[in-house]
Amino acid sequence: MTTYLGIPFTKDGIDWKTHIESTAKKAAGVLRFLRATCDSWPPLIRLFLFRAFVASIWEYGVPLLFLTDKQLLATYQEIQDDAPFWIFDKKNRKGKSYIQLAHSFAMTERVVDRFSSLLTRFGLHFEMSNESNPLRTLVDFFRFKKIELSSESLVSKGIYSTLDYRAIMDSAPYGTKRKKLFLDEAVKKRKIKSLSKGKPGTIISRVLPESRNENNGIDVSLYISDKTGSRNAVKWRFNTFGIDQNAQFVKVFLV
């Protein structure tokens, strides 16, 4: 086995099992380090640290990784489901409802949904890439030569232009900048919907749009500037959903 650009290869191709195991181990180690060294930071900073230093580890190479067996991604999801207990300063697990609500507050999609969003963004990156881009050169070559590829080929699976990407961009405006803004807004709306929907009566279906930051959808309680105030506000928000019955009531402006 050899490693190229951080991804392990064997004679049969990419060794995804080894790649996922090694990156998951590294991500879990970084999360443990953050817990030990950044425990005094407020929830919003913890969330950004998680995104920048933990989730980014398994998001490397997403256009390739997304097309693997989705069951292999469960290891990443386990780590992501453990992160809210540090982000929101909870010592004891509260079960599925707590995890769902925490992810909704933090706007952390399920790993498989996050990968889908990144792959959709990759579609525009490919579309706007230079003609000398290696992937574009490869795709154009196979198109021009009308060469049939294996159904397992990443090119034949269309990693550069997924069904989601084409569905979104069908009504996109002209111009690179306008297309990017249009795609960003579409992906954000889809993300908020996935973290707010649920069967009637489920906990995340009760999260109101007005409680989210208008730019990124994160719960407004995380944006209180005072560190202690932010922590108390987050506890109060969980309390309003019946999650943290011992939360101290705090008068804050959550608008």
N, C-alpha and C positions, 0 to 999 in steps of 0.2 A: 504494500500500500504506500502511496505517496500523497503529499499534500500540496495543493496548488491554490494560491490566493485564499488560504485558510480553510479550504474544503478538501476532505480526504477522498482520494480516488483509488479504485482497484482496477484490475483488468476488465471488470464488468461495468465500470462507470462510477458514478458518485456513490460513496458509502454513506447514505443518509442516516442510518442507524448510529454509526460511530460519530458522525457530525452532531447529531441531536444530543446524544449522550454527553459528549464533551462540552458542548456549549451550555447545556442545561446545568452541568456540574459547575462550570465557571460562573454562570449567572447566579446560582444558589450561593456560591461562595462570596460573590460581590454583595448580595443582599445581606448575608450574615455580617460582612464587614461594615456595611452602612448601619445596620442595627447597633453595632458595638461602638461606632465612632460618631454617628450623627443623630443620636437619640434626643438631643436638645432642640433640634430644628422643628419649626412649625409644620403642619400637615402639607401645605402647598409646596414647600421646599422639598420635603420628603418625596412627594409625588414626582416632582421634576427630576430628582436624583434617581428615582426608580426608572423613569423613562430613559434618562440619559445614559445610565451606567449598567442597568440590568436588562431591561427589555431590548435595548439596542444590540445586545449580544446575540440574541436569537433572531433578530430582524435582519441580520446580515445575510445577503443572498436570497431574500424573500422570493423574487420572481422564479427562482429555481425550486426553492424549498416548498412553496405553496402547492406544487403539483405532486408532492409525495403523498404517501398514505397518511390521511388526516389523524389516524389513531396515534401516530408517532408524535404528534404535536401535544398530546395529553401531558407529557412531562413538563413542557413549558407552562401549560395552563395551571398545573399544580403549584408551580412557583409563583405565578401571578396571583393565584387565589390566596396565597399565604402573605403576600405583600401588604394588603390593606390593614392587617393587624399591626404592622409597624407604621404605616403611613398615618393611620388614624389613632395610633397610640392605644390599641386595645390589647390587653394581656390575655384575655380568655376568648376562645372561639365561641361565636354565637350562631354558627350553622349557616345553611344555604341562604337564608333571607338576608343575613348580615352581609355576606359576600356580594350578593346581587346588588344590594343598596350601596355598599362601599364602591363597587365598580361604577355604578351609575353616578354617584357623587363625583368620583375622580375621572369619569369619562374614559375608563380603560375598557376597551372592547375585549371580547373573547379573542384569544390568540388567533383563531382561524378567521375571525372577522377582520381583525387588524391586518392580517396578511393579505386578505382580499382587498382591503382599502389600499395598501401599499402597491399591490400588483396593478390596481386600477390606475394609480398615479404613474406607475411605470409606463403605462400605455402612452400617456402624453409625452413622457420623457423620450420614448422611442420615436414617436411621431415627429417630434421636433429635433431629433438628433441629426448630426451631420451625415452626409452620404458615406463618409469614410468610417463611420461607426462599425465595428466588427459585426455586431448582430444584424445591423441593417444590410451590410454587405452580404452576409450569409443568407438572409431571408430573400433579398433581391436575386441572388444567384440561383436559389432553388426555384423561385418563381419564373425567372427568365428561361431556365433550362427545363422547366416543367418536370422536375425530379420528384418522384414520390418518396416520401419519408416514412419511416416506421411510425406506427400509431403511438409508440412510446417516446418518440422524439419530442423534446421540449419546444422545438420550432413548430412542429406539426400540431402541437397542443395550443399554440398561439399565445405563449407567455407575453408577447409584445402587444397583443390586442385582444383582451378577453371580452366575453359577452357583456359583462357589466360595464366595461369601458365603452364599448360601442353603443350600448343602450343610453348611457349618459351623454355621450358626445354627439349623438344624432341631432340634438337640438342646440348644440353649442354655437356661440357666435364666432365670427371670424377673428383672426389675430391671435398670436401666441399669448400675450398677456391676458386678453379677455377669456381665452380658452382656459388658461390656468385658474383664473378667478372663478370661472363657472364650475370647473371640476372640483376645486377646493370647497365651494359652497355645497355642491351636490354630495360630496363625500361626508362633509360635516353633518348635513341633514340626515343622511342615512345612519351615521354613527349615533346621533342623538336618538333617533327612532329606535335603534336596536337596544339602547340602554334605557328606554322609557316604556317600551311596550311590555306586554305580558297578558296572561289571562286576566279577565276582570277580577279584581280583588287581590291580585298579587301586589307585592310591595312596591316594585319599581313602576307599576302602572299609575301609582299615586304621586310620583314626582312631577311637579308642575314645571312647565317651561319657564315661568317667571323666576324660578329659583336658580336658574342657570346663568352663568356669565355669557353675555351675548356673543363674545368672540370665539370661545372654545367650548362652551357648554358645561364647564366645571361648576360645581355647586358654589354659590356666592359666599357661603360661610367660610370657605378656604381663603377668601381674598381679604379678610379683615387683617389690617396691617399689624395690629398688636399681637404678639406671639401667644400670650395667655388668652387674650380675647378670642383668637382664632380657634384655639383648642377647645375652649368652652362652647363656642358657637357650633363647632362640629358635633360636640357631644349633645348639644341641645337639638341639633337637626336629627340625629339618630333617635333621640328621645321622642320627637314628634311622630316617629314611625313605630314607636313601641319597642325599639331595639335596646336602648340604654336607659333603663328605668331609673338608674341612680344618677343620671346626669344632672349637674347643677344648672338650674335655670339661669340664663344670662340674658339681659336686655341688650340686644344688638340690632343694628339696622341691616336686614338681609334683603335689601332692595338695591 
